[in-house]
């Protein structure tokens, strides 16, 4: 056999980068039968061999990102001594299953180079971890939670373990963008460098991203300009998509969504196409999860076959959730989990054959994350999206006439296929995760001073640089009031009783929790549960069970919303997918309604619904106007994202109107258009509102893991940055006024 270095065919024939690799690595490549290197591999090899700068490698699934990073990294490790004794490469991934896959993938390459490869997560035996601690070296594959545990349990020993670190590799970087878990990971990478007292090159591996500068800032906060970004032009994983449309008569008042015949039809189709394989079905509410799981179980029983369909959501017991996860991991039998966001990321379930989404996706980023669970073994990723709309009638609301659920789904799919997704939220303070990091740093060092904690956790290079010294001091006071922290006579911060209990529990290492749902009560009578993802305050309006309700009180400790029936026309049945919708998605929805080809992935019923929506868009002249009268109500069409519409609705409510953020539109109940115009004009003339003042009116600001320990004023500052857009609302008020129809 011809040696790789002198072969006339194979990677060396057309590659300049190939000859830069170490000889054992070149031989490994040659033995794989590769004819060429991928474009991302060609670009990454010289950059990573240099070993001094940060690099992001963005490419589609199955496009060779792992090899693009580790061919040059392993070559460099083989070429010279490490910076010191200990682990040389820290590979961080969001899933244990991915770590297990990469362990198998890297072991063959590293065996030739005598580079040890280790796994470190909750399923790895203690004896294996002890062996790493006794003789650290090579490549350590780990989750963020296990890295957090190393800091907490090993203390100063973490520095010894990582003394030889030459690279930090973050896989699935896009999964960490804009999340509490992402803030935790960025903090951990920063703390690694503080512990080692030197800079360690970072390598991010990611699916194709819309804005690489934001990904670069996530990899190296505050220094995005110095990150080299490699974007592959070569295709990877194929995607098979179908959107199926259903028409359902509007349910009677008080009947929960999902109890109609469309549930039966969707469940029947899910049963037909999913049975016999591993799949994930995502629904937008826990009630819907239970309804679909129950119906799929009934279909299995009627057919006399074992049930393969299991629910998975935050209200289930830990044992039931783990049963569903174990079924998905078991290769001997097929299983399908029907879930909310709980299986979107962070839980080890391995790969699945297909993903189904019932209702519009929460976001493009969530849709991409969910699709990442499918087709990981060289197969196409398969997505089935089910959308239900109300039957058209004389009382159909304007958003329902525009088929908002279907149009949002099309807009999100189009943006996904173009490689766009929502940029990470750079405004959030991530105070809950900062609390976790404060407790972790105290556990690592046995105590810290407030000044040292602020410098380490909120200084340059950290994800918490937006937190001011005054805010940090207020945060610490809140932790002291809750006995999370105590301060010794010399000023050292130590863990209090509540802090000791928290840090000693295994759940401390995770920064994220499942979204909470609130119980809806009217005069003490339960109406059901809703995810409280919109701003709630006295006077706020919400939609549930086909009716509109006015909030009278919110108890965020007991998770209870007290409501009374609100007057007004029939509300839209579309719930927006229970997620914040980006401005770009709403703008694309308007484009989809205005014109363009009919997507080929739509079913015949979905095509009919899209045609109805486009006809209504033209009939109401929505290309020209952004305000309409609808019976006794006035309806505004901001064509803006959730943060803008939520902020604008709150401002109109504060001005004395009953304004409801209905997702696509703002409905002002029983209000003359002239009155609405005057209030809107006042909003526009006043300039951007004070976001913290608006946030103080919101009762359900607590959403993250440790928000219960944050006082209301500080929590309002955090909420205002992540949920409100006062400048955007102010600008959009002016746009709506400029398009106000003559005579309205």
C-alpha positions as CSV (number, residue, x, y, z in Angstrom):
1,X,0.0,0.0,0.0
2,X,1.3,3.4,-0.9
3,X,2.0,5.6,2.1
4,X,-0.2,8.6,2.7
5,X,2.6,11.1,2.3
6,X,3.5,9.9,-1.2
7,X,0.1,8.8,-2.5
8,X,-1.0,10.1,-5.9
9,X,-4.6,9.8,-4.9
10,X,-6.4,10.4,-1.7
11,X,-6.4,13.5,0.6
12,X,-2.8,14.4,-0.2
13,X,-3.4,14.8,-3.9
14,X,-5.6,17.9,-3.6
15,X,-4.8,19.1,-0.1
16,X,-2.3,21.6,1.1
17,X,-3.4,21.1,4.7
18,X,-3.0,17.4,4.7
19,X,0.8,17.5,4.7
20,X,0.8,19.7,7.8
21,X,-0.7,16.8,9.9
22,X,1.4,14.4,11.9
23,X,2.4,11.2,10.1
24,X,0.2,8.9,12.3
25,X,-2.8,11.2,11.7
26,X,-2.2,11.2,8.0
27,X,-2.1,7.5,8.0
28,X,-5.4,7.3,9.9
29,X,-7.0,9.6,7.4
30,X,-5.7,7.5,4.5
31,X,-7.0,4.3,6.2
32,X,-10.5,5.8,6.3
33,X,-10.5,5.8,2.6
34,X,-11.0,9.6,2.3
35,X,-10.4,10.9,-1.2
36,X,-10.3,14.6,-0.1
37,X,-10.6,16.7,3.1
38,X,-13.7,18.7,3.6
39,X,-13.5,22.5,3.2
40,X,-13.8,23.1,6.9
41,X,-11.0,20.6,7.6
42,X,-8.7,22.3,5.1
43,X,-9.3,25.7,6.7
44,X,-9.1,24.5,10.3
45,X,-5.9,22.5,10.1
46,X,-3.4,25.4,9.8
47,X,-5.3,27.6,12.3
48,X,-5.5,24.9,15.0
49,X,-2.0,23.6,14.5
50,X,-0.8,27.2,15.4
51,X,-2.6,26.7,18.7
52,X,-2.7,30.3,19.8
53,X,-6.1,31.7,18.7
54,X,-9.8,30.9,19.1
55,X,-11.7,29.3,16.2
56,X,-15.3,28.5,15.4
57,X,-16.0,25.7,12.9
58,X,-19.6,26.0,11.6
59,X,-21.0,23.3,9.3
60,X,-24.0,21.2,8.7
61,X,-24.4,17.9,10.6
62,X,-22.2,15.1,9.2
63,X,-19.9,17.7,7.5
64,X,-16.8,16.6,9.4
65,X,-16.6,19.3,12.2
66,X,-15.2,16.8,14.7
67,X,-12.3,15.8,12.5
68,X,-11.8,19.5,11.5
69,X,-11.0,20.2,15.1
70,X,-9.2,17.0,16.3
71,X,-7.0,16.1,13.3
72,X,-4.9,19.2,13.9
73,X,-5.3,19.2,17.7
74,X,-4.1,15.6,17.9
75,X,-1.2,16.4,15.5
76,X,-0.1,19.2,17.8
77,X,-0.4,17.1,20.9
78,X,1.7,14.4,19.2
79,X,4.4,17.0,18.2
80,X,5.5,18.3,21.5
81,X,5.2,18.3,25.3
82,X,2.1,19.8,26.9
83,X,2.2,23.1,28.8
84,X,2.3,21.1,32.0
85,X,1.1,17.8,33.5
86,X,-2.6,17.1,33.3
87,X,-5.4,17.0,30.8
88,X,-4.4,18.6,27.5
89,X,-7.8,19.0,25.8
90,X,-11.1,19.7,27.5
91,X,-14.1,18.8,25.2
92,X,-17.4,20.0,26.5
93,X,-20.7,18.8,25.0
94,X,-24.3,19.2,26.0
95,X,-25.3,15.5,25.9
96,X,-23.9,12.4,27.5
97,X,-24.9,10.5,24.4
98,X,-22.8,12.8,22.3
99,X,-19.9,12.4,24.6
100,X,-20.2,8.6,24.3
101,X,-20.4,8.8,20.5
102,X,-17.3,11.1,20.3
103,X,-15.4,8.8,22.7
104,X,-15.8,5.9,20.3
105,X,-15.0,8.2,17.4
106,X,-11.8,9.7,18.8
107,X,-10.4,6.5,20.4
108,X,-9.3,5.0,17.1
109,X,-7.4,8.1,16.1
110,X,-5.9,8.8,19.5
111,X,-4.8,5.2,20.0
112,X,-2.2,5.5,17.2
113,X,-0.8,8.6,18.9
114,X,-0.8,7.2,22.4
115,X,-3.1,10.0,23.5
116,X,-5.6,8.8,26.2
117,X,-9.3,9.7,25.8
118,X,-11.5,9.9,28.9
119,X,-15.2,10.4,29.5
120,X,-16.5,12.2,32.6
121,X,-20.2,12.4,33.2
122,X,-22.9,10.9,35.5
123,X,-22.9,7.5,33.9
124,X,-19.1,7.0,34.0
125,X,-18.0,4.6,36.9
126,X,-16.2,6.2,39.8
127,X,-13.2,3.9,39.2
128,X,-12.7,5.4,35.7
129,X,-12.8,8.9,37.2
130,X,-10.4,8.0,39.9
131,X,-8.0,6.7,37.2
132,X,-8.1,10.1,35.5
133,X,-7.5,11.9,38.7
134,X,-4.5,9.6,39.5
135,X,-3.0,10.1,36.0
136,X,-4.5,13.0,34.2
137,X,-3.7,13.5,30.5
138,X,-4.9,13.5,27.0
139,X,-8.5,14.4,26.1
140,X,-11.3,14.7,28.7
141,X,-14.9,14.6,27.3
142,X,-17.2,16.3,29.8
143,X,-20.6,18.0,30.2
144,X,-20.9,21.5,31.7
145,X,-22.6,20.1,34.8
146,X,-19.7,17.6,35.4
147,X,-17.2,20.4,34.9
148,X,-19.1,22.5,37.5
149,X,-18.9,19.5,39.9
150,X,-15.2,19.3,39.4
151,X,-14.8,22.8,40.6
152,X,-17.1,22.3,43.6
153,X,-15.8,18.8,44.7
154,X,-12.1,19.1,43.7
155,X,-11.4,22.7,44.8
156,X,-7.8,23.5,44.2
157,X,-7.3,20.1,42.7
158,X,-9.2,21.3,39.6
159,X,-6.1,23.4,38.7
160,X,-3.8,20.4,39.0
161,X,-6.1,18.3,36.8
162,X,-6.2,20.9,34.1
163,X,-2.6,22.1,34.4
164,X,-1.6,20.9,30.9
165,X,-4.6,22.3,29.1
166,X,-3.9,23.4,25.5
167,X,-7.4,23.6,24.0
168,X,-11.0,23.8,25.1
169,X,-13.4,22.4,22.5
170,X,-17.1,23.2,22.8
171,X,-19.4,21.0,20.7
172,X,-22.9,22.0,19.6
173,X,-22.0,25.7,20.4
174,X,-25.4,26.8,19.1
175,X,-27.1,24.8,21.8
176,X,-25.6,27.1,24.4
177,X,-26.5,30.4,22.9
178,X,-28.7,32.7,24.8
179,X,-29.5,30.3,27.6
180,X,-28.7,30.0,31.3
181,X,-26.7,26.9,30.6
182,X,-24.7,28.9,28.0
183,X,-23.9,31.6,30.6
184,X,-22.8,28.8,33.0
185,X,-20.5,27.3,30.4
186,X,-19.0,30.7,29.5
187,X,-18.4,31.3,33.2
188,X,-16.8,27.9,33.6
189,X,-14.4,28.5,30.7
190,X,-13.5,31.9,32.2
191,X,-12.9,30.3,35.6
192,X,-10.7,27.6,34.0
193,X,-8.4,30.4,32.7
194,X,-8.4,32.2,36.0
195,X,-7.5,29.0,37.8
196,X,-4.6,28.3,35.3
197,X,-3.7,32.0,35.1
198,X,-3.3,31.9,31.4
199,X,-5.3,32.0,28.2
200,X,-6.4,28.7,26.7
201,X,-7.4,28.6,23.0
202,X,-11.1,27.8,22.5
203,X,-12.6,25.9,19.6
204,X,-16.4,26.0,19.0
205,X,-18.1,23.4,16.8
206,X,-21.6,24.4,15.6
207,X,-24.3,24.0,13.1
208,X,-24.4,26.8,10.6
209,X,-25.3,30.1,12.3
210,X,-27.0,33.2,11.0
211,X,-24.7,35.7,12.8
212,X,-21.2,34.4,13.4
213,X,-20.2,37.5,15.4
214,X,-22.7,36.6,18.1
215,X,-21.4,33.0,18.3
216,X,-17.9,34.4,18.5
217,X,-18.9,36.6,21.4
218,X,-20.4,33.6,23.1
219,X,-17.1,31.7,22.7
220,X,-14.9,34.5,23.8
221,X,-17.1,37.2,25.5
222,X,-15.9,40.7,24.8
223,X,-13.3,39.6,22.2
224,X,-15.4,38.4,19.3
225,X,-13.2,40.2,16.8
226,X,-10.3,38.0,17.6
227,X,-12.2,34.7,16.9
228,X,-11.5,33.1,13.5
229,X,-14.7,31.8,12.0
230,X,-14.8,28.9,9.5
231,X,-18.1,28.4,7.7
232,X,-18.4,25.3,5.5
233,X,-19.9,25.7,2.1
234,X,-20.4,21.9,1.8
235,X,-23.8,20.3,2.6
236,X,-24.2,17.8,5.3
237,X,-27.4,16.3,6.7
238,X,-30.5,16.2,4.5
239,X,-33.8,17.3,5.8
240,X,-37.2,15.8,5.0
241,X,-40.1,18.1,6.0
242,X,-43.9,18.0,5.8
243,X,-46.4,20.4,7.2
244,X,-49.9,19.0,7.7
245,X,-52.8,21.3,8.1
246,X,-56.0,20.6,10.0
247,X,-59.3,22.6,10.3
248,X,-61.1,22.4,13.6
249,X,-64.4,24.0,14.6
250,X,-63.9,26.6,17.4
251,X,-64.5,24.7,20.7
252,X,-67.3,25.8,23.1
253,X,-66.3,28.3,25.8
254,X,-64.4,26.6,28.6
255,X,-63.3,23.6,26.6
256,X,-59.6,23.1,26.6
257,X,-57.7,23.2,23.4
258,X,-56.7,19.8,22.1
259,X,-60.0,18.0,23.0
260,X,-61.5,18.2,19.5
261,X,-61.5,15.9,16.5
262,X,-58.2,17.3,15.2
263,X,-56.4,15.7,18.2
264,X,-57.9,12.3,17.1
265,X,-56.7,12.9,13.5
266,X,-53.2,14.0,14.4
267,X,-52.9,11.2,16.9
268,X,-53.9,8.7,14.3
269,X,-51.3,10.0,11.9
270,X,-48.6,10.0,14.5
271,X,-49.5,6.4,15.4
272,X,-49.3,5.4,11.8
273,X,-46.0,6.9,10.9
274,X,-44.1,6.7,14.1
275,X,-44.8,3.2,15.5
276,X,-41.9,0.8,15.3
277,X,-39.1,3.5,15.6
278,X,-37.6,5.9,18.1
279,X,-39.1,9.3,17.8
280,X,-39.8,12.6,19.6
281,X,-43.1,14.4,19.5
282,X,-43.1,18.0,20.9
283,X,-46.2,19.7,22.0
284,X,-46.5,23.3,23.2
285,X,-48.2,22.6,26.6
286,X,-48.2,19.8,29.2
287,X,-51.9,19.4,28.8
288,X,-51.4,18.6,25.1
289,X,-48.6,16.2,25.9
290,X,-50.9,14.2,28.2
291,X,-53.8,14.2,25.8
292,X,-51.7,12.9,22.9
293,X,-49.8,10.4,25.0
294,X,-53.1,9.1,26.3
295,X,-54.7,8.8,22.9
296,X,-51.6,7.1,21.4
297,X,-51.7,4.6,24.3
298,X,-55.4,3.9,23.5
299,X,-54.6,3.3,19.9
300,X,-52.0,0.8,20.9
301,X,-54.4,-1.0,23.2
302,X,-57.1,-1.1,20.5
303,X,-54.6,-2.7,18.1
304,X,-53.5,-5.2,20.8
305,X,-49.9,-4.2,20.6
306,X,-47.4,-3.0,23.3
307,X,-47.5,0.7,24.0
308,X,-44.5,2.6,22.7
309,X,-45.7,6.2,23.5
310,X,-44.6,7.8,26.8
311,X,-45.2,11.3,28.1
312,X,-42.3,13.5,29.3
313,X,-42.7,16.9,31.0
314,X,-41.8,18.8,34.2
315,X,-44.9,17.9,36.2
316,X,-44.2,14.1,36.0
317,X,-42.3,12.4,38.7
318,X,-38.6,11.9,38.2
319,X,-39.2,8.1,38.0
320,X,-41.7,8.4,35.1
321,X,-39.4,10.8,33.2
322,X,-36.5,8.5,33.6
323,X,-38.6,5.5,32.4
324,X,-39.2,7.4,29.2
325,X,-35.6,8.4,28.8
326,X,-34.5,4.8,29.4
327,X,-36.9,3.5,26.8
328,X,-35.5,5.9,24.2
329,X,-31.9,4.7,25.0
330,X,-32.9,1.0,24.8
331,X,-31.9,-0.3,21.4
332,X,-33.9,-3.5,21.8
333,X,-37.4,-1.8,21.6
334,X,-38.8,1.2,19.8
335,X,-40.1,4.1,21.8
336,X,-41.6,7.6,21.2
337,X,-41.6,10.3,23.8
338,X,-44.3,13.0,23.7
339,X,-42.7,16.0,25.4
340,X,-42.6,19.7,26.1
341,X,-39.2,21.4,26.1
342,X,-37.8,18.9,28.5
343,X,-36.2,16.7,25.8
344,X,-35.0,19.5,23.7
345,X,-31.5,19.4,25.1
346,X,-29.5,18.4,28.1
347,X,-30.9,14.9,28.6
348,X,-29.2,11.7,27.3
349,X,-31.5,9.9,24.9
350,X,-29.3,9.2,22.0
351,X,-30.5,9.7,18.4
352,X,-34.1,9.3,17.1
353,X,-35.5,8.5,13.7
354,X,-37.8,11.5,13.4
355,X,-39.2,14.6,15.2
356,X,-42.8,15.7,15.2
357,X,-43.9,19.2,16.3
358,X,-47.6,19.7,17.1
359,X,-48.4,23.3,16.8
360,X,-46.1,26.1,15.7
361,X,-42.5,25.8,17.0
362,X,-41.5,28.0,19.9
363,X,-38.6,29.5,17.9
364,X,-36.4,28.7,15.0
365,X,-33.5,28.0,17.4
366,X,-35.7,25.5,19.3
367,X,-36.8,23.8,16.0
368,X,-33.2,23.4,15.0
369,X,-32.2,22.1,18.4
370,X,-35.0,19.5,18.2
371,X,-34.1,18.5,14.7
372,X,-30.5,17.9,15.9
373,X,-31.9,14.9,17.8
374,X,-32.9,13.3,14.5
375,X,-30.8,11.7,11.7
376,X,-27.5,11.6,13.5
377,X,-26.4,8.3,12.0
378,X,-26.1,9.5,8.4
379,X,-29.8,9.4,7.8
380,X,-31.9,12.5,6.8
381,X,-33.4,14.5,9.7
382,X,-37.2,14.0,9.5
383,X,-39.6,16.7,10.6
384,X,-43.4,16.4,10.7
385,X,-45.2,19.6,11.7
386,X,-48.9,19.5,12.5
387,X,-50.9,22.8,12.5
388,X,-54.5,23.2,13.4
389,X,-56.6,26.3,12.5
390,X,-60.2,27.2,13.2
391,X,-62.9,26.7,10.6
392,X,-63.7,30.1,9.0
393,X,-67.0,31.7,10.0
394,X,-68.6,35.1,10.5
395,X,-67.2,35.3,14.1
396,X,-63.6,34.3,13.2
397,X,-61.1,36.7,14.6
398,X,-58.7,38.6,12.4
399,X,-55.6,36.6,13.4
400,X,-57.5,33.4,12.8
401,X,-58.4,34.6,9.3
402,X,-54.7,35.2,8.7
403,X,-54.0,31.6,9.8
404,X,-51.3,32.8,12.1
405,X,-50.2,29.4,13.4
406,X,-49.6,28.0,9.9
407,X,-48.0,31.2,8.6
408,X,-45.6,31.4,11.6
409,X,-44.7,27.8,11.0
410,X,-43.9,28.4,7.3
411,X,-41.9,31.6,8.2
412,X,-39.9,29.7,10.8
413,X,-39.2,26.8,8.4
414,X,-38.1,29.1,5.6
415,X,-35.7,30.9,8.0
416,X,-34.4,27.6,9.3
417,X,-33.7,26.4,5.7
418,X,-31.9,29.6,5.0
419,X,-29.6,29.0,8.0
420,X,-31.0,31.8,10.2
421,X,-32.0,31.5,13.8
422,X,-32.7,33.9,16.6
423,X,-29.6,35.6,17.9
424,X,-28.7,34.9,21.5
425,X,-30.1,37.3,24.0
426,X,-27.1,39.5,24.9
427,X,-29.2,41.8,27.1
428,X,-30.0,39.3,29.8
429,X,-28.2,39.7,33.1
430,X,-28.4,35.9,33.9
431,X,-28.6,36.7,37.6
432,X,-29.8,33.2,38.6
433,X,-26.8,31.6,37.0
434,X,-24.5,34.3,38.6
435,X,-25.9,33.1,41.9
436,X,-24.9,29.6,41.1
437,X,-21.4,30.7,40.1
438,X,-21.0,32.6,43.3
439,X,-21.9,29.6,45.4
440,X,-19.6,27.4,43.2
441,X,-16.7,29.7,43.6
442,X,-17.1,29.8,47.4
443,X,-17.2,26.0,47.4
444,X,-14.1,25.8,45.2
445,X,-12.0,28.2,47.2
446,X,-13.5,27.7,50.7
447,X,-14.7,31.3,50.7
448,X,-14.2,34.5,48.7
449,X,-14.5,38.2,49.3
450,X,-17.2,40.2,47.6
451,X,-14.6,42.2,45.7
452,X,-12.8,39.1,44.5
453,X,-16.0,37.4,43.5
454,X,-17.1,40.4,41.5
455,X,-13.7,40.7,39.7
456,X,-13.6,37.0,38.9
457,X,-17.3,36.5,37.8
458,X,-18.2,39.9,36.4
459,X,-14.9,41.1,35.1
460,X,-13.7,41.2,31.4
461,X,-14.1,37.8,29.7
462,X,-17.1,36.7,31.8
463,X,-20.7,36.4,30.7
464,X,-21.8,38.7,33.6
465,X,-20.1,42.0,32.6
466,X,-23.4,43.8,32.3
467,X,-23.9,43.4,36.1
468,X,-22.9,46.5,37.9
469,X,-21.1,46.6,41.3
470,X,-24.3,48.0,42.9
471,X,-26.4,45.2,41.4
472,X,-23.9,42.6,42.6
473,X,-24.0,44.1,46.1
474,X,-27.8,43.9,46.0
475,X,-27.7,40.3,44.8
476,X,-25.4,39.4,47.7
477,X,-27.6,41.1,50.2
478,X,-30.6,39.1,48.9
479,X,-28.5,35.9,49.3
480,X,-27.6,36.9,52.8
481,X,-31.3,37.6,53.7
482,X,-32.1,34.0,52.5
483,X,-29.3,32.4,54.5
484,X,-27.6,31.3,51.3
485,X,-24.5,33.3,52.2
486,X,-22.9,34.5,55.4
487,X,-20.0,36.8,55.9
488,X,-17.2,36.2,58.4
489,X,-15.6,38.9,60.5
490,X,-12.8,39.4,57.9
491,X,-15.3,39.9,55.1
492,X,-15.1,36.5,53.5
493,X,-18.3,35.2,52.0
494,X,-19.2,31.6,53.1
495,X,-22.1,29.4,52.4
496,X,-25.0,29.7,54.8
497,X,-27.3,26.8,55.7
498,X,-29.5,27.2,52.7
499,X,-26.4,27.5,50.5
500,X,-24.8,24.4,52.0
501,X,-28.0,22.4,51.3
502,X,-28.2,23.7,47.8
503,X,-24.5,23.0,46.8
504,X,-24.5,19.6,48.4
505,X,-27.4,18.4,46.3
506,X,-26.6,16.9,42.9
507,X,-29.1,19.1,41.2
508,X,-26.9,22.2,42.0
509,X,-24.6,21.5,39.0
510,X,-27.3,22.2,36.4
511,X,-28.1,25.9,35.7
512,X,-31.4,25.2,33.9
513,X,-34.8,24.0,35.0
514,X,-38.0,23.1,33.2
515,X,-40.4,26.0,32.5
516,X,-43.1,26.4,35.2
517,X,-46.8,26.4,34.6
518,X,-49.3,28.4,36.6
519,X,-52.7,27.3,37.7
520,X,-55.6,29.4,36.4
521,X,-58.4,30.1,39.0
522,X,-61.6,32.0,38.6
523,X,-63.3,32.7,42.0
524,X,-61.4,29.7,43.4
525,X,-62.5,27.4,40.6
526,X,-59.7,25.8,38.7
527,X,-59.7,26.4,34.9
528,X,-56.5,24.5,34.1
529,X,-52.8,25.3,33.8
530,X,-50.9,27.6,31.4
531,X,-47.2,28.3,30.8
532,X,-46.8,31.9,32.1
533,X,-44.5,33.1,29.3
534,X,-46.2,36.4,28.8
535,X,-46.1,39.4,31.2
536,X,-48.8,39.1,33.9
537,X,-50.0,42.0,36.0
538,X,-53.3,43.3,37.4
539,X,-55.3,44.2,34.4
540,X,-53.4,42.1,31.9
541,X,-55.4,40.0,29.5
542,X,-54.8,36.4,28.5
543,X,-56.5,33.7,26.4
544,X,-57.4,30.3,27.7
545,X,-60.0,27.7,26.6
546,X,-61.3,29.9,23.7
547,X,-62.1,32.8,26.1
548,X,-60.4,36.0,27.2
549,X,-59.7,36.6,30.8
550,X,-58.5,39.6,32.9
551,X,-55.8,39.0,35.5
552,X,-56.8,40.2,39.0
553,X,-53.8,38.7,41.0
554,X,-50.7,36.6,40.5
555,X,-49.1,34.5,43.2
556,X,-45.7,33.5,41.9
557,X,-44.9,31.4,45.0
558,X,-47.9,29.1,44.6
559,X,-47.9,29.6,40.8
560,X,-51.5,30.8,40.7
561,X,-53.2,33.3,38.5
562,X,-56.5,34.7,39.6
563,X,-58.7,35.8,36.7
564,X,-62.2,37.1,35.9
565,X,-64.0,36.9,32.6
566,X,-63.1,39.8,30.3
567,X,-65.5,41.5,27.9
568,X,-64.6,41.6,24.2
569,X,-64.9,39.8,21.0
570,X,-63.9,36.2,20.3
571,X,-60.1,35.9,20.8
572,X,-57.8,34.1,18.4
573,X,-57.2,30.4,19.1
574,X,-53.5,30.7,18.1
575,X,-51.3,30.7,21.1
576,X,-48.0,31.7,19.5
577,X,-46.3,28.4,20.3
578,X,-45.6,29.5,23.9
579,X,-42.3,31.2,23.1
580,X,-41.0,34.7,22.4
581,X,-41.3,35.3,18.6
582,X,-38.5,37.3,17.0
583,X,-39.0,40.5,14.9
584,X,-37.5,38.7,11.9
585,X,-40.1,35.9,12.2
586,X,-43.0,38.4,12.2
587,X,-41.5,40.2,9.3
588,X,-41.2,36.9,7.4
589,X,-44.8,36.1,8.2
590,X,-45.9,39.3,6.5
591,X,-43.8,38.4,3.5
592,X,-45.4,34.9,3.4
593,X,-48.9,36.5,3.5
594,X,-48.1,39.1,0.8
595,X,-47.0,36.8,-2.0
596,X,-44.6,34.1,-3.1
597,X,-44.7,30.5,-4.2
598,X,-46.6,27.9,-2.2
599,X,-44.0,25.7,-0.3
600,X,-43.8,22.2,-1.6
601,X,-43.8,20.7,1.9
602,X,-47.4,21.7,2.6
603,X,-50.2,19.1,2.6
604,X,-53.3,19.9,0.5
605,X,-55.2,21.1,3.5
606,X,-52.3,23.4,4.5
607,X,-52.2,24.8,1.0
608,X,-55.9,25.7,1.2
609,X,-55.3,27.4,4.6
610,X,-52.4,29.4,3.2
611,X,-54.5,30.6,0.3
612,X,-57.3,31.7,2.7
613,X,-54.8,33.6,4.7
614,X,-53.4,35.4,1.7
615,X,-56.9,36.3,0.5
616,X,-57.7,37.8,4.0
617,X,-54.4,39.8,3.9
618,X,-55.4,41.4,0.6
619,X,-59.0,41.9,1.6
620,X,-58.1,44.0,4.7
621,X,-55.4,45.9,2.8
622,X,-52.8,44.9,5.4
623,X,-50.0,45.7,3.1
624,X,-51.0,49.4,3.5
625,X,-52.5,49.7,7.0
626,X,-51.6,48.4,10.5
627,X,-54.9,49.3,12.3
628,X,-58.4,48.0,11.8
629,X,-61.8,48.2,13.6
630,X,-63.1,44.7,14.5
631,X,-66.6,45.2,15.9
632,X,-66.3,47.1,19.2
633,X,-62.5,46.5,19.3
634,X,-59.5,48.1,17.6
635,X,-56.9,45.7,16.3
636,X,-53.2,46.8,15.8
637,X,-50.9,44.9,13.5
638,X,-47.3,45.8,14.6
639,X,-45.6,43.1,12.6
640,X,-43.0,43.0,15.3
641,X,-41.7,40.4,17.8
642,X,-43.1,39.4,21.2
643,X,-40.9,41.8,23.1
644,X,-42.2,44.8,21.2
645,X,-45.9,43.7,21.2
646,X,-45.7,42.8,24.9
647,X,-44.2,46.2,25.8
648,X,-46.6,48.2,23.6
649,X,-49.6,46.3,25.1
650,X,-48.4,47.1,28.6
651,X,-48.0,50.8,27.8
652,X,-51.5,51.0,26.3
653,X,-52.9,49.3,29.4
654,X,-51.0,51.7,31.7
655,X,-52.6,54.5,29.6
656,X,-56.1,53.3,30.6
657,X,-57.0,50.9,27.8
658,X,-57.6,47.2,27.9
659,X,-54.9,46.1,25.5
660,X,-54.3,42.4,24.9
661,X,-51.1,41.0,23.4
662,X,-52.7,38.3,21.2
663,X,-49.4,37.3,19.5
664,X,-49.6,38.5,16.0
665,X,-51.8,41.5,16.9
666,X,-52.7,43.8,19.8
667,X,-56.4,43.8,20.5
668,X,-57.7,46.9,22.3
669,X,-61.1,45.9,23.8
670,X,-64.2,48.0,23.4
671,X,-62.1,51.0,22.3
672,X,-62.9,53.5,19.6
673,X,-60.1,53.8,17.0
674,X,-59.8,57.5,17.6
675,X,-59.2,56.9,21.3
676,X,-56.6,54.3,20.6
677,X,-54.9,56.6,18.1
678,X,-54.6,59.3,20.7
679,X,-53.1,57.0,23.3
680,X,-50.7,55.6,20.8
681,X,-49.7,59.2,19.8
682,X,-49.0,59.9,23.5
683,X,-46.8,56.8,23.7
684,X,-44.9,57.9,20.5
685,X,-44.4,61.5,21.7
686,X,-43.2,60.5,25.2
687,X,-40.2,58.6,23.8
688,X,-39.1,55.2,25.0
689,X,-40.6,54.2,28.3
690,X,-38.6,53.3,31.4
691,X,-38.3,49.5,31.1
692,X,-37.7,48.8,34.8
693,X,-40.9,50.8,35.8
694,X,-42.9,48.7,33.4
695,X,-41.2,45.5,34.7
696,X,-42.1,46.3,38.3
697,X,-45.8,45.9,37.3
698,X,-45.1,42.3,36.1
699,X,-45.9,39.7,38.7
700,X,-44.4,36.6,37.1
701,X,-40.8,37.7,36.6
702,X,-39.4,34.7,38.3
703,X,-38.5,32.1,35.7
704,X,-34.9,30.9,36.4
705,X,-33.6,28.5,39.0
706,X,-32.6,30.8,41.8
707,X,-34.9,33.8,41.1
708,X,-36.7,33.3,44.4
709,X,-33.6,34.7,46.1
710,X,-33.5,37.9,44.1
711,X,-35.3,41.0,45.4
712,X,-38.0,42.4,43.2
713,X,-36.2,45.6,42.1
714,X,-33.2,43.7,40.9
715,X,-35.4,41.0,39.3
716,X,-37.2,43.8,37.5
717,X,-33.9,45.1,36.0
718,X,-33.2,41.5,34.8
719,X,-36.7,41.0,33.4
720,X,-36.6,44.4,31.6
721,X,-33.4,43.5,29.8
722,X,-34.6,40.1,28.6
723,X,-38.3,40.6,28.0
724,X,-39.1,44.2,27.2
725,X,-38.1,46.4,24.2
726,X,-39.1,50.0,25.0
727,X,-37.2,51.6,22.1
728,X,-38.7,49.1,19.7
729,X,-42.2,49.7,21.0
730,X,-41.7,53.4,20.7
731,X,-40.5,53.1,17.1
732,X,-43.3,50.8,16.2
733,X,-45.9,53.1,17.7
734,X,-44.7,55.7,15.2
735,X,-44.8,53.3,12.3
736,X,-48.4,52.3,13.2
737,X,-49.5,55.9,13.4
738,X,-47.9,56.7,10.0
739,X,-49.9,53.9,8.3
740,X,-53.2,54.8,10.1
741,X,-56.1,54.5,7.7
742,X,-57.8,57.7,6.7
743,X,-61.2,57.9,8.3
744,X,-60.6,55.2,11.0
